[in-house]
Amino acid sequence: MSGLSADDRPDLVRGPQIEESSAGPVAGAKADDLAGPTDAATSAAAADDATSSEQRDRAGEERDEAGGRRDRIGHRRDRAGDQRDEVGDQRDEAGDRRDSAGDERDDAAGLRDAAAEHRDEAGVQRDHAGARRDVAGARRDRAGELRDEAARLRDEAALHSDSLLGAPITAEILEASNLSRLAAASDRTRASQDRRAGADERMMAHRDRGVAGADRRAGAGERAESHLDRAVALADRRAGAGERGEAEVDRVVAQSDRGAGARERSEAGSDRETALADRGASAVDRESSSHDALTGAYLRGAGFAELDREIARARRDDQPLVLAFLDVDGLKAANDTHGHVGGDRMLRAVADALRANLRAHDLVIRYGGDEFVCVVAGLRAPEAAARIALVNATLGRLAERASVTVGLAELRPSDSAEDLLARADEALYARRQRMAHRR
């Protein structure tokens, strides 16, 4: 351990603060005299601020989690909206297909109706042809009957000629008889032909009527198919309208999902902003609960927690660590001469000089009324003393001159924070004693 003062060399500044008062007989007493009940009130306020900052941190974390949940819900709603839009498109396509099928069925029904009309017309024409054939058959039958009658008369005339055999037969009579018989035979032949032709006409008329009946039945079938096609086409169109209605509903729901998703994202953003504000307020609370409002140095509780971490880190990394116990010279006289405003200016100047000459990661702790504790990691005592010596040089250049007296202690393997602080306090006390003997 070593001790330095403003009389020997420009000396030390900067470091965090400590709470427990395991200081030596002089330094500890002075801290209590100058600080008094103010430190207890400050500690209570710091505890309240720490509780508030923890609550704000928890609130921030909960709002972040809520924002994450809202974002996930928003994404799900967007996906649901996309899926509903796809379903709506599919329903529209199905509706278009059904409309197209309905149009095709209507076209087919129209073709079937036209075919039925053609078949009906063909049936009527065949009925007319059958009627005409019946009439022709009747005429042929009548002609056959007339020919048969003529043949009968000719036969009678021939018999009459034969009955006159007893009379002298002349060539004219014989020729007339032969001609009569030939004419009768011809009439019978032509009558037979007429009757066969009449039968043929009747057969054709029957066939025409049969074909006409088949055409009518086919026409009725075509009309039935046409009616069915139109019914199916109407059903297709109704189904298409239903699909379009469902598609519209899907799109409305999809829009609603997207709107809800946007609201969820907006709420998530608001939650995150509030969480950020909570964290900022928490940081402010932590700062105010862990740092001295006047000097910006660590308060004892927060500072000693950092000191414990620095000691653990130094042992883990096998690195040196030096603790400096500083006493501000002449603070009581400054308070008596210039009032507490002057004393506050001196304390702020000391803290500023410590921060200016130590490294950013070195701890500066306000231990008591006029006492500071600095923790310098990674340096041995001589190196730490050289850095802290720059503090008095800085303070000596100020308009209101100030100085500090310091006691140093380097970390030993078995040291606790209290041990280290006690040895630094002892070094400071010894330094003060030497200074007093010199005077």
VONU-136942 format. One record per residue (C-alpha): chain; residue number from 1; x, y, z. Coordinates in nm, 2 decimals, decimal comma, always signed. Layout:
residues N
{A NUM {X Y Z}},
...
end
This chain:
residues 439
{A 1 {+0,00 +0,00 +0,00}},
{A 2 {+0,12 +0,36 -0,05}},
{A 3 {+0,00 +0,71 +0,04}},
{A 4 {+0,02 +1,04 -0,15}},
{A 5 {-0,08 +1,39 -0,08}},
{A 6 {-0,11 +1,73 -0,25}},
{A 7 {+0,22 +1,83 -0,08}},
{A 8 {+0,42 +1,55 -0,24}},
{A 9 {+0,28 +1,56 -0,60}},
{A 10 {-0,03 +1,64 -0,81}},
{A 11 {-0,26 +1,36 -0,70}},
{A 12 {-0,56 +1,15 -0,77}},
{A 13 {-0,91 +1,18 -0,91}},
{A 14 {-1,18 +0,96 -1,03}},
{A 15 {-1,37 +0,64 -0,93}},
{A 16 {-1,70 +0,49 -0,82}},
{A 17 {-1,86 +0,49 -0,47}},
{A 18 {-1,90 +0,25 -0,18}},
{A 19 {-2,17 +0,19 +0,08}},
{A 20 {-2,03 +0,00 +0,38}},
{A 21 {-1,82 +0,22 +0,61}},
{A 22 {-1,53 +0,00 +0,69}},
{A 23 {-1,30 +0,30 +0,67}},
{A 24 {-1,02 +0,38 +0,92}},
{A 25 {-1,05 +0,58 +1,23}},
{A 26 {-1,01 +0,92 +1,06}},
{A 27 {-1,17 +0,88 +0,72}},
{A 28 {-1,48 +0,69 +0,86}},
{A 29 {-1,55 +0,95 +1,13}},
{A 30 {-1,51 +1,24 +0,89}},
{A 31 {-1,76 +1,08 +0,64}},
{A 32 {-2,02 +1,05 +0,92}},
{A 33 {-1,97 +1,40 +1,04}},
{A 34 {-2,00 +1,56 +0,70}},
{A 35 {-2,28 +1,34 +0,56}},
{A 36 {-2,48 +1,26 +0,87}},
{A 37 {-2,84 +1,14 +0,82}},
{A 38 {-2,84 +1,27 +0,46}},
{A 39 {-2,68 +0,94 +0,34}},
{A 40 {-2,95 +0,73 +0,51}},
{A 41 {-3,22 +0,93 +0,34}},
{A 42 {-3,03 +0,91 +0,01}},
{A 43 {-3,00 +0,53 +0,05}},
{A 44 {-3,38 +0,49 +0,11}},
{A 45 {-3,46 +0,71 -0,19}},
{A 46 {-3,22 +0,50 -0,40}},
{A 47 {-3,39 +0,18 -0,29}},
{A 48 {-3,72 +0,33 -0,39}},
{A 49 {-3,58 +0,44 -0,73}},
{A 50 {-3,43 +0,09 -0,78}},
{A 51 {-3,77 -0,07 -0,71}},
{A 52 {-3,94 +0,17 -0,95}},
{A 53 {-3,68 +0,10 -1,22}},
{A 54 {-3,72 -0,28 -1,18}},
{A 55 {-4,10 -0,23 -1,22}},
{A 56 {-4,05 -0,02 -1,53}},
{A 57 {-3,81 -0,28 -1,67}},
{A 58 {-4,07 -0,56 -1,61}},
{A 59 {-4,34 -0,34 -1,77}},
{A 60 {-4,11 -0,28 -2,07}},
{A 61 {-4,05 -0,65 -2,11}},
{A 62 {-4,42 -0,73 -2,08}},
{A 63 {-4,50 -0,46 -2,34}},
{A 64 {-4,23 -0,60 -2,57}},
{A 65 {-4,38 -0,95 -2,53}},
{A 66 {-4,72 -0,81 -2,60}},
{A 67 {-4,59 -0,63 -2,91}},
{A 68 {-4,44 -0,96 -3,03}},
{A 69 {-4,77 -1,14 -2,98}},
{A 70 {-4,96 -0,86 -3,16}},
{A 71 {-4,71 -0,88 -3,45}},
{A 72 {-4,76 -1,26 -3,47}},
{A 73 {-5,14 -1,22 -3,46}},
{A 74 {-5,11 -0,95 -3,73}},
{A 75 {-4,90 -1,19 -3,95}},
{A 76 {-5,15 -1,47 -3,90}},
{A 77 {-5,44 -1,24 -3,99}},
{A 78 {-5,25 -1,13 -4,31}},
{A 79 {-5,20 -1,49 -4,40}},
{A 80 {-5,57 -1,56 -4,33}},
{A 81 {-5,66 -1,27 -4,56}},
{A 82 {-5,43 -1,40 -4,83}},
{A 83 {-5,58 -1,74 -4,81}},
{A 84 {-5,93 -1,60 -4,81}},
{A 85 {-5,85 -1,39 -5,12}},
{A 86 {-5,71 -1,71 -5,29}},
{A 87 {-6,03 -1,89 -5,19}},
{A 88 {-6,23 -1,60 -5,33}},
{A 89 {-6,04 -1,62 -5,66}},
{A 90 {-6,10 -1,99 -5,67}},
{A 91 {-6,47 -1,94 -5,61}},
{A 92 {-6,49 -1,67 -5,88}},
{A 93 {-6,32 -1,92 -6,12}},
{A 94 {-6,56 -2,19 -6,02}},
{A 95 {-6,85 -1,94 -6,08}},
{A 96 {-6,71 -1,86 -6,42}},
{A 97 {-6,68 -2,23 -6,50}},
{A 98 {-7,04 -2,29 -6,39}},
{A 99 {-7,16 -1,99 -6,60}},
{A 100 {-6,97 -2,13 -6,90}},
{A 101 {-7,12 -2,47 -6,84}},
{A 102 {-7,46 -2,31 -6,81}},
{A 103 {-7,41 -2,13 -7,14}},
{A 104 {-7,29 -2,45 -7,31}},
{A 105 {-7,60 -2,63 -7,17}},
{A 106 {-7,82 -2,35 -7,30}},
{A 107 {-7,66 -2,38 -7,64}},
{A 108 {-7,70 -2,76 -7,64}},
{A 109 {-8,07 -2,71 -7,53}},
{A 110 {-8,12 -2,47 -7,82}},
{A 111 {-7,97 -2,73 -8,06}},
{A 112 {-8,19 -3,00 -7,91}},
{A 113 {-8,50 -2,78 -7,95}},
{A 114 {-8,40 -2,71 -8,31}},
{A 115 {-8,35 -3,09 -8,38}},
{A 116 {-8,69 -3,16 -8,21}},
{A 117 {-8,85 -2,90 -8,44}},
{A 118 {-8,69 -3,07 -8,74}},
{A 119 {-8,80 -3,41 -8,63}},
{A 120 {-9,16 -3,28 -8,57}},
{A 121 {-9,16 -3,12 -8,92}},
{A 122 {-9,03 -3,44 -9,07}},
{A 123 {-9,30 -3,64 -8,89}},
{A 124 {-9,57 -3,41 -9,02}},
{A 125 {-9,43 -3,44 -9,37}},
{A 126 {-9,41 -3,82 -9,34}},
{A 127 {-9,77 -3,82 -9,21}},
{A 128 {-9,87 -3,61 -9,51}},
{A 129 {-9,68 -3,85 -9,74}},
{A 130 {-9,85 -4,15 -9,57}},
{A 131 {-10,19 -3,98 -9,63}},
{A 132 {-10,11 -3,92 -9,99}},
{A 133 {-9,99 -4,28 -10,03}},
{A 134 {-10,32 -4,40 -9,87}},
{A 135 {-10,51 -4,20 -10,12}},
{A 136 {-10,30 -4,33 -10,40}},
{A 137 {-10,35 -4,69 -10,27}},
{A 138 {-10,73 -4,63 -10,25}},
{A 139 {-10,72 -4,50 -10,61}},
{A 140 {-10,53 -4,80 -10,73}},
{A 141 {-10,77 -5,03 -10,54}},
{A 142 {-11,06 -4,86 -10,71}},
{A 143 {-10,89 -4,89 -11,05}},
{A 144 {-10,83 -5,26 -10,98}},
{A 145 {-11,19 -5,30 -10,90}},
{A 146 {-11,29 -5,12 -11,21}},
{A 147 {-11,06 -5,34 -11,42}},
{A 148 {-11,19 -5,65 -11,25}},
{A 149 {-11,55 -5,54 -11,34}},
{A 150 {-11,44 -5,47 -11,70}},
{A 151 {-11,28 -5,81 -11,72}},
{A 152 {-11,59 -5,97 -11,59}},
{A 153 {-11,80 -5,80 -11,85}},
{A 154 {-11,56 -5,91 -12,12}},
{A 155 {-11,58 -6,26 -11,99}},
{A 156 {-11,95 -6,25 -12,01}},
{A 157 {-11,94 -6,12 -12,36}},
{A 158 {-11,70 -6,40 -12,45}},
{A 159 {-11,93 -6,66 -12,30}},
{A 160 {-12,22 -6,50 -12,48}},
{A 161 {-12,02 -6,54 -12,80}},
{A 162 {-11,95 -6,91 -12,71}},
{A 163 {-12,32 -6,97 -12,65}},
{A 164 {-12,39 -6,89 -13,01}},
{A 165 {-12,18 -7,19 -13,13}},
{A 166 {-12,48 -7,33 -13,30}},
{A 167 {-12,50 -7,03 -13,52}},
{A 168 {-12,27 -6,99 -13,81}},
{A 169 {-11,93 -6,86 -13,67}},
{A 170 {-11,79 -6,59 -13,88}},
{A 171 {-11,43 -6,47 -13,86}},
{A 172 {-11,55 -6,14 -13,72}},
{A 173 {-11,73 -6,31 -13,43}},
{A 174 {-11,44 -6,53 -13,35}},
{A 175 {-11,20 -6,24 -13,36}},
{A 176 {-11,43 -6,03 -13,14}},
{A 177 {-11,45 -6,31 -12,89}},
{A 178 {-11,07 -6,35 -12,88}},
{A 179 {-11,02 -5,99 -12,85}},
{A 180 {-11,27 -5,97 -12,56}},
{A 181 {-11,09 -6,25 -12,37}},
{A 182 {-10,75 -6,09 -12,43}},
{A 183 {-10,88 -5,76 -12,30}},
{A 184 {-11,03 -5,92 -12,00}},
{A 185 {-10,70 -6,10 -11,92}},
{A 186 {-10,52 -5,77 -11,96}},
{A 187 {-10,77 -5,60 -11,73}},
{A 188 {-10,72 -5,86 -11,47}},
{A 189 {-10,34 -5,84 -11,50}},
{A 190 {-10,35 -5,46 -11,46}},
{A 191 {-10,60 -5,49 -11,18}},
{A 192 {-10,36 -5,72 -11,00}},
{A 193 {-10,08 -5,47 -11,06}},
{A 194 {-10,30 -5,19 -10,93}},
{A 195 {-10,38 -5,39 -10,61}},
{A 196 {-10,01 -5,47 -10,55}},
{A 197 {-9,92 -5,10 -10,61}},
{A 198 {-10,20 -5,00 -10,37}},
{A 199 {-10,06 -5,25 -10,11}},
{A 200 {-9,71 -5,11 -10,17}},
{A 201 {-9,85 -4,75 -10,12}},
{A 202 {-10,02 -4,86 -9,80}},
{A 203 {-9,70 -5,03 -9,68}},
{A 204 {-9,50 -4,72 -9,75}},
{A 205 {-9,77 -4,51 -9,58}},
{A 206 {-9,74 -4,74 -9,27}},
{A 207 {-9,37 -4,71 -9,27}},
{A 208 {-9,39 -4,33 -9,31}},
{A 209 {-9,62 -4,32 -9,01}},
{A 210 {-9,38 -4,53 -8,81}},
{A 211 {-9,09 -4,31 -8,90}},
{A 212 {-9,31 -4,00 -8,82}},
{A 213 {-9,39 -4,16 -8,48}},
{A 214 {-9,02 -4,22 -8,42}},
{A 215 {-8,94 -3,86 -8,52}},
{A 216 {-9,20 -3,73 -8,28}},
{A 217 {-9,07 -3,95 -8,00}},
{A 218 {-8,71 -3,84 -8,08}},
{A 219 {-8,83 -3,48 -8,08}},
{A 220 {-9,00 -3,53 -7,74}},
{A 221 {-8,67 -3,68 -7,61}},
{A 222 {-8,48 -3,39 -7,75}},
{A 223 {-8,72 -3,15 -7,57}},
{A 224 {-8,69 -3,34 -7,25}},
{A 225 {-8,31 -3,33 -7,28}},
{A 226 {-8,33 -2,96 -7,36}},
{A 227 {-8,55 -2,89 -7,06}},
{A 228 {-8,30 -3,09 -6,84}},
{A 229 {-8,01 -2,89 -6,99}},
{A 230 {-8,18 -2,56 -6,91}},
{A 231 {-8,26 -2,68 -6,56}},
{A 232 {-7,89 -2,77 -6,51}},
{A 233 {-7,78 -2,45 -6,67}},
{A 234 {-8,00 -2,26 -6,43}},
{A 235 {-7,86 -2,46 -6,14}},
{A 236 {-7,51 -2,38 -6,26}},
{A 237 {-7,58 -2,01 -6,28}},
{A 238 {-7,73 -2,01 -5,93}},
{A 239 {-7,43 -2,20 -5,80}},
{A 240 {-7,20 -1,96 -5,98}},
{A 241 {-7,39 -1,67 -5,82}},
{A 242 {-7,35 -1,85 -5,48}},
{A 243 {-6,97 -1,89 -5,55}},
{A 244 {-6,94 -1,52 -5,63}},
{A 245 {-7,14 -1,43 -5,32}},
{A 246 {-6,91 -1,65 -5,11}},
{A 247 {-6,61 -1,50 -5,29}},
{A 248 {-6,73 -1,15 -5,20}},
{A 249 {-6,78 -1,26 -4,84}},
{A 250 {-6,42 -1,40 -4,84}},
{A 251 {-6,28 -1,08 -4,97}},
{A 252 {-6,47 -0,87 -4,71}},
{A 253 {-6,34 -1,10 -4,43}},
{A 254 {-5,99 -1,09 -4,58}},
{A 255 {-6,01 -0,71 -4,58}},
{A 256 {-6,13 -0,72 -4,22}},
{A 257 {-5,84 -0,96 -4,13}},
{A 258 {-5,59 -0,72 -4,29}},
{A 259 {-5,75 -0,42 -4,11}},
{A 260 {-5,73 -0,62 -3,78}},
{A 261 {-5,37 -0,72 -3,87}},
{A 262 {-5,28 -0,35 -3,93}},
{A 263 {-5,44 -0,26 -3,60}},
{A 264 {-5,25 -0,53 -3,42}},
{A 265 {-4,92 -0,40 -3,57}},
{A 266 {-5,01 -0,04 -3,47}},
{A 267 {-5,08 -0,16 -3,12}},
{A 268 {-4,75 -0,36 -3,13}},
{A 269 {-4,57 -0,04 -3,23}},
{A 270 {-4,74 +0,15 -2,95}},
{A 271 {-4,65 -0,12 -2,71}},
{A 272 {-4,29 -0,11 -2,82}},
{A 273 {-4,28 +0,27 -2,79}},
{A 274 {-4,43 +0,25 -2,44}},
{A 275 {-4,18 -0,02 -2,36}},
{A 276 {-3,90 +0,20 -2,49}},
{A 277 {-4,03 +0,49 -2,28}},
{A 278 {-4,05 +0,26 -1,98}},
{A 279 {-3,69 +0,14 -2,04}},
{A 280 {-3,57 +0,50 -2,07}},
{A 281 {-3,75 +0,60 -1,75}},
{A 282 {-3,61 +0,29 -1,59}},
{A 283 {-3,26 +0,39 -1,70}},
{A 284 {-3,31 +0,73 -1,56}},
{A 285 {-3,44 +0,57 -1,24}},
{A 286 {-3,14 +0,34 -1,22}},
{A 287 {-2,91 +0,63 -1,29}},
{A 288 {-3,07 +0,84 -1,02}},
{A 289 {-3,07 +0,54 -0,78}},
{A 290 {-2,71 +0,44 -0,85}},
{A 291 {-2,54 +0,77 -0,90}},
{A 292 {-2,49 +1,08 -0,68}},
{A 293 {-2,70 +1,36 -0,81}},
{A 294 {-2,43 +1,62 -0,72}},
{A 295 {-2,11 +1,47 -0,85}},
{A 296 {-2,24 +1,20 -1,09}},
{A 297 {-2,03 +0,94 -0,92}},
{A 298 {-2,16 +0,60 -0,80}},
{A 299 {-2,34 +0,59 -0,47}},
{A 300 {-2,21 +0,35 -0,21}},
{A 301 {-2,45 +0,06 -0,27}},
{A 302 {-2,43 +0,06 -0,64}},
{A 303 {-2,06 +0,14 -0,64}},
{A 304 {-1,97 -0,15 -0,40}},
{A 305 {-2,18 -0,39 -0,62}},
{A 306 {-1,96 -0,28 -0,91}},
{A 307 {-1,65 -0,32 -0,69}},
{A 308 {-1,74 -0,68 -0,61}},
{A 309 {-1,77 -0,75 -0,98}},
{A 310 {-1,44 -0,59 -1,06}},
{A 311 {-1,27 -0,80 -0,79}},
{A 312 {-1,42 -1,12 -0,93}},
{A 313 {-1,31 -1,02 -1,28}},
{A 314 {-0,96 -0,94 -1,17}},
{A 315 {-0,93 -1,28 -1,00}},
{A 316 {-1,08 -1,46 -1,30}},
{A 317 {-0,85 -1,29 -1,55}},
{A 318 {-0,55 -1,29 -1,31}},
{A 319 {-0,51 -0,91 -1,34}},
{A 320 {-0,40 -0,65 -1,08}},
{A 321 {-0,65 -0,41 -0,92}},
{A 322 {-0,59 -0,10 -0,71}},
{A 323 {-0,84 +0,08 -0,48}},
{A 324 {-0,77 +0,45 -0,40}},
{A 325 {-0,94 +0,61 -0,10}},
{A 326 {-0,95 +0,99 -0,16}},
{A 327 {-1,02 +1,27 +0,09}},
{A 328 {-1,10 +1,62 -0,04}},
{A 329 {-0,87 +1,87 +0,13}},
{A 330 {-1,03 +2,17 +0,29}},
{A 331 {-1,40 +2,09 +0,21}},
{A 332 {-1,52 +2,20 +0,56}},
{A 333 {-1,33 +2,53 +0,52}},
{A 334 {-1,49 +2,59 +0,18}},
{A 335 {-1,83 +2,52 +0,33}},
{A 336 {-1,76 +2,76 +0,62}},
{A 337 {-1,62 +3,03 +0,39}},
{A 338 {-1,84 +3,01 +0,08}},
{A 339 {-2,13 +2,81 +0,21}},
{A 340 {-2,25 +2,48 +0,08}},
{A 341 {-2,27 +2,61 -0,27}},
{A 342 {-1,89 +2,66 -0,26}},
{A 343 {-1,84 +2,31 -0,11}},
{A 344 {-2,07 +2,16 -0,38}},
{A 345 {-1,86 +2,33 -0,65}},
{A 346 {-1,54 +2,18 -0,50}},
{A 347 {-1,69 +1,83 -0,49}},
{A 348 {-1,81 +1,86 -0,85}},
{A 349 {-1,46 +1,98 -0,96}},
{A 350 {-1,30 +1,68 -0,79}},
{A 351 {-1,54 +1,43 -0,96}},
{A 352 {-1,48 +1,60 -1,29}},
{A 353 {-1,11 +1,59 -1,25}},
{A 354 {-1,13 +1,21 -1,16}},
{A 355 {-1,33 +1,14 -1,47}},
{A 356 {-1,10 +1,35 -1,69}},
{A 357 {-0,78 +1,17 -1,58}},
{A 358 {-0,89 +0,81 -1,52}},
{A 359 {-1,01 +0,57 -1,78}},
{A 360 {-1,38 +0,55 -1,88}},
{A 361 {-1,42 +0,20 -1,72}},
{A 362 {-1,25 +0,29 -1,39}},
{A 363 {-1,50 +0,32 -1,10}},
{A 364 {-1,56 +0,65 -0,92}},
{A 365 {-1,76 +0,62 -0,60}},
{A 366 {-1,87 +0,89 -0,36}},
{A 367 {-1,81 +0,72 -0,03}},
{A 368 {-1,91 +1,00 +0,21}},
{A 369 {-1,93 +1,38 +0,25}},
{A 370 {-1,57 +1,46 +0,13}},
{A 371 {-1,45 +1,11 +0,05}},
{A 372 {-1,43 +0,93 -0,28}},
{A 373 {-1,32 +0,57 -0,37}},
{A 374 {-1,17 +0,49 -0,71}},
{A 375 {-1,11 +0,14 -0,85}},
{A 376 {-0,84 +0,11 -1,12}},
{A 377 {-0,84 -0,24 -1,28}},
{A 378 {-0,54 -0,39 -1,48}},
{A 379 {-0,28 -0,16 -1,32}},
{A 380 {-0,03 -0,19 -1,03}},
{A 381 {-0,02 +0,06 -0,75}},
{A 382 {+0,26 +0,28 -0,90}},
{A 383 {+0,08 +0,30 -1,23}},
{A 384 {-0,25 +0,38 -1,06}},
{A 385 {-0,07 +0,65 -0,84}},
{A 386 {+0,07 +0,81 -1,16}},
{A 387 {-0,28 +0,84 -1,31}},
{A 388 {-0,44 +0,97 -0,99}},
{A 389 {-0,15 +1,22 -0,95}},
{A 390 {-0,28 +1,40 -1,26}},
{A 391 {-0,60 +1,48 -1,07}},
{A 392 {-0,43 +1,72 -0,83}},
{A 393 {-0,25 +1,88 -1,13}},
{A 394 {-0,59 +1,94 -1,29}},
{A 395 {-0,74 +2,07 -0,96}},
{A 396 {-0,44 +2,30 -0,91}},
{A 397 {-0,51 +2,48 -1,24}},
{A 398 {-0,87 +2,58 -1,14}},
{A 399 {-0,96 +2,93 -1,03}},
{A 400 {-1,08 +2,79 -0,69}},
{A 401 {-0,78 +2,57 -0,62}},
{A 402 {-0,85 +2,23 -0,46}},
{A 403 {-0,66 +1,91 -0,38}},
{A 404 {-0,71 +1,55 -0,26}},
{A 405 {-0,52 +1,32 -0,03}},
{A 406 {-0,52 +0,95 -0,13}},
{A 407 {-0,44 +0,61 +0,02}},
{A 408 {-0,38 +0,32 -0,22}},
{A 409 {-0,43 -0,06 -0,16}},
{A 410 {-0,35 -0,33 -0,42}},
{A 411 {-0,57 -0,64 -0,43}},
{A 412 {-0,44 -0,95 -0,25}},
{A 413 {-0,55 -1,31 -0,31}},
{A 414 {-0,75 -1,33 +0,01}},
{A 415 {-0,89 -0,97 +0,01}},
{A 416 {-1,26 -0,90 +0,03}},
{A 417 {-1,39 -0,56 -0,08}},
{A 418 {-1,40 -0,46 +0,29}},
{A 419 {-1,04 -0,57 +0,34}},
{A 420 {-0,92 -0,38 +0,04}},
{A 421 {-1,11 -0,06 +0,15}},
{A 422 {-0,98 -0,09 +0,51}},
{A 423 {-0,62 -0,11 +0,39}},
{A 424 {-0,67 +0,19 +0,16}},
{A 425 {-0,83 +0,38 +0,45}},
{A 426 {-0,53 +0,29 +0,67}},
{A 427 {-0,29 +0,42 +0,40}},
{A 428 {-0,49 +0,74 +0,38}},
{A 429 {-0,49 +0,78 +0,76}},
{A 430 {-0,11 +0,72 +0,77}},
{A 431 {-0,06 +0,98 +0,50}},
{A 432 {-0,26 +1,23 +0,70}},
{A 433 {-0,05 +1,15 +1,01}},
{A 434 {+0,28 +1,21 +0,82}},
{A 435 {+0,14 +1,54 +0,68}},
{A 436 {+0,05 +1,65 +1,04}},
{A 437 {+0,40 +1,56 +1,18}},
{A 438 {+0,56 +1,76 +0,90}},
{A 439 {+0,37 +2,07 +1,00}},
end
